[in-house]
Amino acid sequence: MAEEAKTTCYDGGCVKSFQFYLQHSGEHQAIFQSLHNILPGEFKRIGLDKSSLDVLGVGSGGGEVDAQILTVLQSTLPAVPITADIVEGSSQLTDFKALVAKITNLQKIPFAWHLMSSENYEKQVKAKGDMKKFDFIQMVQMIYYVDNLAGTITFYRSLLKNNGRLMIIVEAAHSGWDILWKTYKKELAVDAITEYRSSAEVIAYLKSEGLKYEEHAIPNTFDITECFDPSSKTGEHLLDFMTAKNHFYQSFTPEIRAGILDLLRSKCSTEKDGKVIFNSNLSCIFVHA
Ligand SMILES: C[S@@+](CC[C@H](N)C(=O)[O-])C[C@H]1O[C@@H](n2cnc3c(N)ncnc32)[C@H](O)[C@@H]1O
């Protein structure tokens, strides 16, 4: 089927900026650590009486988190065959394929690659009418980019098998990200992200629909001291990523820049030993089928 215009925003500069952020923030390590604690219990429940398990990753990027999830699943239920479908519209899908080629245990898993946005995958599945159902669907740090939160959760829940789970990892309510993006919504939520969502919006939606879920905290912080040194390249790259701009210093008026820096220091962070430590807590939400 011909792919329509919308792929994802994550090409070129966006990918580089995200990789820089990952190196600096320790975000993947924080996610991996929490998933290693949370997932084995979840997988034992999901896998009860199942002879095979089907997993779907949406917005998987370079696949580092998916690789961890699949590895935990294999070691929790070693006798159960697994399939993996991946929906990712950016060039990062190539990196994900290269990662799979390097990890021996993943080579046993048949992967189906869907190089398209979540919205186009939904259209394609609905047009075909034969929905492959899944035991576990994961969306890690991508719910900000989908057109419609409610529609996306409804669609992916409809793909869950009995006892399946949809796992959404998102910035936590009241985290530094949540405070920054909600305070400066008018200036920040103008490009790929037009409606900022933290766990607050996801949980509010789940509650409004009476859907069953569990939430786990994924604690994380990182050092943003260099953001306050205008000559620091690291500081500028971090500010670019955190405000989703190519050039923080050229993108805002001096008043807005000063306001953002003040907010980052006073409301989004704590200060310790002369360092400014940003609250980057995440939330891991398991939505029931
Ligand atoms: C912040 S990255 C997270 C990548 C990966 N899940 C991780 O945590 O390392 C966001 C990812 O969502 C993807 N994405 C953005 N909009 C999307 C959409 N509408 N449908 C599917 N994926 C999307 C991007 O291509 C990118 O890979």
The ligand as an ORCA input file, in Angstrom:
! r2SCAN-3c Opt
* xyz 0 1
  C      11.670     10.301     21.457
  S      11.810      9.075     20.223
  C      11.645      7.590     21.190
  C      12.249      6.405     20.505
  C      12.259      5.120     21.352
  N      10.935      4.680     21.680
  C      13.079      5.340     22.594
  O      12.504      5.572     23.669
  O      14.317      5.287     22.496
  C      10.219      9.192     19.464
  C      10.002      8.158     18.383
  O       8.636      8.208     17.969
  C       8.606      8.126     16.564
  N       7.364      8.775     16.130
  C       7.095     10.090     16.113
  N       5.854     10.309     15.632
  C       5.334      9.082     15.356
  C       4.099      8.648     14.834
  N       3.140      9.488     14.513
  N       3.935      7.316     14.648
  C       4.915      6.424     14.984
  N       6.103      6.801     15.499
  C       6.310      8.106     15.674
  C       9.844      8.836     16.089
  O      10.191      8.474     14.759
  C      10.849      8.400     17.129
  O      11.491      7.202     16.770
*
